[in-house]
Amino acid sequence: MRKFFVLFVMAAVSMSVKAQSTNPLRMGIGVNVGGTLKDPSRGVLGIDGRLQAGFGNSLSGILTTGYYHYLKNDKAGDGFGIIPVKLGLKYFPAKNVYVAGEVGAGIGTKENQETSFVYSPSVGLAFGNGLDLSLKYEDYTKYKGYASQLALRLAYGFKL
């Protein structure tokens, strides 16, 4: 898993160096609210940071990390946390409308919680004032569906 993480970071650094020479980098800070699909009584709250590098007018590379907390609605202390590290692409088929796909690793925050492969497709709206609203599906494969989520992401992005 450590080798995967090192390759992931190297790819992100390479992406940001290329982007600086062609398009400005953007940073986004987002809040995620949703629920799990296998266990409907479990809600998800999260915060993330996303680095975005443009590869032209309609394609960007994205690097996202943050923290998601899965809470059990009927038991206060029965939750768990995941720190995702994802790399992906964001494509704009029309002005302000995008589809994105990310893959990476989800690092569990509880003792004996495994690191998992994660994939996350999304669709969203990005506005010129920096606001970004998206709907995403995210699945951590080691958790057998208990961390599969459907969430809304509200973010604010700015040029670096």
Secondary structure as GFF3:
##gff-version 3
##sequence-region A 1 160
A	DSSP	alpha_helix	2	22	.	.	.	ID=ss1
A	DSSP	beta_strand	25	36	.	.	.	ID=ss2
A	DSSP	beta_strand	42	54	.	.	.	ID=ss3
A	DSSP	beta_strand	59	72	.	.	.	ID=ss4
A	DSSP	beta_strand	75	94	.	.	.	ID=ss5
A	DSSP	beta_strand	97	108	.	.	.	ID=ss6
A	DSSP	beta_strand	116	126	.	.	.	ID=ss7
A	DSSP	beta_strand	131	140	.	.	.	ID=ss8
A	DSSP	three_ten_helix	141	143	.	.	.	ID=ss9
A	DSSP	beta_strand	149	159	.	.	.	ID=ss10
###
